Amino acid sequence: MFNQKIVESLGKSSMIRAMFEAGAKLKAQYGDENVFDFSLGNPDIEPPAQVQESIRKYANSETPGLHHYMNNAGYQDVRAKVAEHLQKKSGIPLTHENILMVCGAAAGMNVALKALLNPGEEVIVLSPFFVEYLSYIENADGKPVIVKTEKDTFQIDTEAVKNSITPKTKGIILNSPNNPTGVVYSGESLERLREAIEEKEKEFGTNIFILSDEPYVSIVYDGVELPNMLTVFKNCIVINSFSKSHALPGERIGYVATSSRIDDVSTLMAAMITLNRTLGFVNAPALFQKVVAENLDVAVDTGFYQEKRDILYNHITSVGFECVKPEGAFYLFMKSPVEDDVAFCETAQKYNLLIVPGSGFGCPGYVRIAYCYDTPMIKRSLPAFTNLAKEYGLI
């Protein structure tokens, strides 16, 4: 009766639905303040003051045509400002013609993949990964190829990627800082990847595109250097949103930037602009295009998240859990003390802890903890993590 493929995929989300239901029951039984929900990456923070001021200004503006249709690529002046901003950071020449304003990074990724892929072409996804990537690739009639990162560090395993590249490989999705691990891919690993890609492109006579998903680029810690993907890779498409950097997840505003070094980049841009319309997005929100253009150098206070990371990371490692220390984003990817990460998350609910199985991110045996919540809740949760560690004999 309905799309069978979609109906079948609904079962894959039952794990998350079950967790939501369990959380609702726990909160009803024990009260919100006694349940420690680390399940979603939904920041508990308001936009920076400058951003809020811009919102008020444009919401009250009487500028004629502010809420009308514009070019499907977005306002030209906004795109020019984004291009200038990225050019300063990357050193790569960019103009408004390299920029497409979109309804958040999810829309941007769908548009970019649809523009790139012919049916059956492959996109490499590094595990662990944001699970929706698989759906986005399938939306474009492509084939996801999952490649594991290095054990324990979650850095890029260049040899594994190289061995997975075939004549059908069209793209590689990179997400750094990474959801769910918080890892920042090192400059050395990216250079090795670039060399491997160039070798395979020469071998097969193909072009392989980097799709760099960058919603967390402004959230890095401890002075860690974040390599610029446009600088490293010739065939680079950057997909970014202002959801995390500006605490605007509900406004669905972002952009796609194409490197000027891409061969026939004008055709790629024309395809994406057309797809922005035909996939039903039409154009990015008019008012928020103007808002973000005024605040490209503004971002949330990284210290807000670093304090939370330090409190939680220091505690869980002190009671015996294993975890790579996040260098960015706002997630901890903790190793489960038992092989069955789903069972471990169910046990955690005994202590009113809501955490997400790593199986949902293509990496069984781990769990994701989102620490973008208020600090008092994080501090209240620490005894629960201690008790969970005791249950598994870690202390």
N, C-alpha and C positions, 0 to 999 in steps of 0.2 A: 504493500500500500504506500509506504514511504521509501525514501532513499535507503536501501538496505545497508550500504556501506556506513552511512551516518548512524543508523540505528544500532548497528553492531559496535560502532565506536563508543556509544554511550556507556557500554559496560566497562570500558577502560577507565572511566572517571568515577566508578563506584567507590573506589578507595577514598577519594577526596570527599565525595558526598557523605560517606559513612563517617569521616572525621568531623565534618561540619555538624552532622546530626549528633555525634557524641559530644561535641563541644557545647551545643545548645542544651543538651540534657545535663551536663556537668554544671553549666552556669545557672540553670534553673534550680538545681539541687543545692549548690554550694554558694551561689552568688558570684557575680562577675569578678569581684575583687579577689576571689579565692581560686580562680581558674587562670592558668598561665598559657595563653594562646600565642604560640610562636609560628603559626601555620602559614600566614599570608605575608607577602612583601608589600604591605599597605602602610606607608609611613605615617607615624603618629606625630606629624609636624605640619605647621602651616607654612604657606609660601613666604619667602623673604619679604620684608617690609616694602622694598622697592617694587617688587612684583605686585603686591596688593595695591600699592598706590597707582600703578599703571592700569590695573583692572578697574579701579574706581574711575580713573580718568576717562577710559574708553567707554565704560558702561554709561557714563553721564554725558558723553560727547554728542554734540548735535551736528557733527560732520556729515554732510550729505553723502549717501551711498555707502556708509561704513558697513552696513549689514546686507549689501547687495551681493550678487554673484561677482566673481572676478575670474581671471584666467584660471583654468584648472590646475595650473602649477602653483598658484598662489600669487600674492601681491609681489610685483617686481621689486619694489623698494625693500621689502622684507627679505626676499631671496638674495638681493645684493648685499645686505648687511650680514646675512648668514655666510655667504661666500667670502666676504672680507674677513670675517671672524675665523673661518677655517683656514684661509690662506695664511694668515698670520701664524697660526699654530703649526701648519704643515710645511709651509714653504712651497706648496704646489699652487700654480696659478689657477684661480677659480673666478667665475663670474656668476651672475644670476642664472645663466643658462645651464649651470651645473647643479642647480638646486631645485628640488620639488618639495613644497610644503605638504605635509600629510597629516592624517588623523591618527597620530601616534605611531610608535615604532612597529606595532603589529600591522597596521595598514601599509606602512612603508616596506616591510619585509614581504608582504603578499604581492605588492605591486612590482617590486624588484625581481622576485622569483618568477612571476608570471611573464615579465618582459624578457627574462634570460632563457627560460627553459623551453625546449621542445619536448614532446611526450617521451618519457623513458630516460631522459638525461638525469644524471646523478648529482647529488649535492652531499658533500661530506659534512657530518655533524659530529663534533667532539663530545664524548661522554665523560662526565655528566653534562646534561644540557637542559635548557628550558624546553619543556615537553611539547609546547605548541609548534616548535620548529617543524616537527614531523608533519603536522597537519598543513602548515603553510606550504611545504614542499609538495605534498600530495594535492593541494588545491591547484597547483600549477602543473599537474600531471607529471611531476618529477618523481625520482626515487631517492629516498634518504639512505645514505650509507653511514652507519654509525662506527666511529673509530674511537677506541679508548685512549684517554690521556695517560700520562705516566703514573704508575701506582704510587700512592701516598702523597706525591707532590701536586698531581693534577696539571702539571705543565704539558705542553704539546709533545707528543711522541712522534717526532718527525718521520722516523722510519716506518711507523705504522701508517701514517697518512700517505707517505710516498708509495707504499705497497698497495694502498687502496685506490690510488688514482688509475683510472682506465680511460680509454678514448671517449667514453661517455661522460666523464666528470666535467661538470660545467661550473661548479662553485664549491666553496668551503665557507661555512658560517663560523665566524669567530665572535666570542662574547667575552670581553675583558675590560674591566673586572667582571668576573664570572658569576652568574646565577646558575647553580646553587653553591659554588665552593668559596666565593670571595677571592679566588686566585687572580693575580694579574700575570698575564703571559709575558715572560721576560723578553728583552730585546734580542738576546742571543737565540732564543727558541724561534722567534719570528723571522730572524735572518736565515736560520737553517730551513725554515718552512719556505721562505721565498726562493731560496736556491733549489729546493726540491721541486717546487712548482715550475720554475723556469726550465729545469731539466726535463720534466714530464711534458711541458708544453712543446718543447723542441722535439722530443721523441715522437709525440702523437700529432704534431702540427695543429694543436688546439689552443684556445684561450681559456684559462681557468680564472674565475672571478672570486675575489674575497668579498664576502658580505659581512661587514663589521657592525655588529649590533652593539650600540654604545650607550645605553641608558644610564650606566653607572660611572662614566668617565670622570665625573666631577667628585666622586666619592672614593678617594684613595687615602691611605694612612701611612704614617711613619716615614714620610718623605720618599716613598716608592716612586720611581720614575715610570711613567706610563708611555710606552712607545706610540707614536702617531702612525696609524695604519695607512693613511694616505701617503705618508712619506715612505713607508716600507714597501708597499705593494703597488705595482703599476696598474693592474686591473682591479681597482678597489672601489667598492660602493659602501659608503657609510650610511647606516640607518640609525637615527638618534631620536630621542623624545625628551620632553621637558618634564616628564612625570616624576622622576626621582630627583633630578638636579634642581628643579624649581618647586617640587612638591605640588604638582598639578596633574596627578594621575587621572582625575575625572574629566579633565578638559580635552583630552585626546588631541594633543598637538605635538608635532615633531617634523622631521625633514629627512629627505634622502639626498645625499651628495655624491655625485659621480666624479671620479678623478678626470682631470683634463687629459691625462696620459692614455686613457682608454681609446683604442682605435674606433672610429666612427661613433664617438660618444653622443653626437647629436641625434643619431637614430635611436640609441638607447633611451635618451631623455624623452624623445617624442613618443616612444612606445610607453614609457612609464606615465607620462602625462595623460595619454589616451586611456590607459588602464585605470588611472586614478578616477576617471569619470565612469568608465564602463563596468568597473567592479562595484560601483555604487557609492564610492566615497565622495565623488564630485570635486570637492575642494576642502582644504583644511579650514577649521573654524576661523571666520574672518576677524573677529575681535581679538582672539588669542594669538593670531599671527602678529598683530600689532604689539601686543603685550610682550611677547617673547623677544621681538626684534629690539625692544628697548632694554632688554635685560640679559643679553647674551653673555656678559661677563659676570653676571650675578649667579650665585648658587647657594644652596643650603649650607649651613655650618657643618663642615666635616667632623669637627670636634663633638657635635651632638651625637653622632653615630659611634665615634671612636671610644667615647666613654662607655657606651653600652657594650661594645665589642669587648673592651678590656675587662669589664666586670664579669661578663658571662664566660669569656674564654678562659680567664684566669681561674674561675671557680670550677668549671667542668673538667679542666685538665688537672686541677689539684685533687679532685676526687677520683681520678683514674681513667676518665674518658680520653680518647685520642681524637685529635682534630688538627688540621692544618690551620695556622693562624691566618685569618683573612687579611689581605692587603687592600681590599676595596669592597664595594657594594655593602650590603648589610645582612649577610648570611654566614652562619657557621655550618660546615658540613662535617658532622661528627660521625666517627666510626661506631657502628652498632657492636656491642659486646657479644652479640650472637649473630649467626648468619642470616636469620629471618628478620629483616628490618621492619616488616609489617607487624610481626608479633611483638617486637621491641616497642614500637610506637603504641601498640595496644596496652602493653604493660605500663608505659609512661602515663597513660590516662588514669591509672590507679592513683597517681600522685597529682592528678589534675593538670598534667602537662600535655599540651597539644603540639606535636612535632610531626614532620612529614617524612614518610619513607623515601629513601633514596631510589627505590625502584621506580618511583614516578618521574625520576630524572635520568633514567637509564643507567643507574648505578646502584644495584642491590648491595646491602650490607652497610649502608650509611643512612643518616637521617639529616634533613635540613632543618635548621633553627633560624627563623627570621627574627633579628633583634632590633627591628625598627619601631619598637613599642616604648611606652613610657618607662623611664628608669625605675620608679618605685615598683612597678610590676615585675621588672627583671630582678630586682633585689629580693622581692617576696618569693620569687620562684627558686632561689638558690637552695633552700632546704629540701625542696622537692627533688632537685637534681642529685643532692646528696643521698637522699633515701633511695632514689632509683639506682645509684651506683652501689649502694649497700645490697640491694636486692640481687645484683649480679656479682657480688663478691669482689668488687673493685677496691673497696676499702674495708 
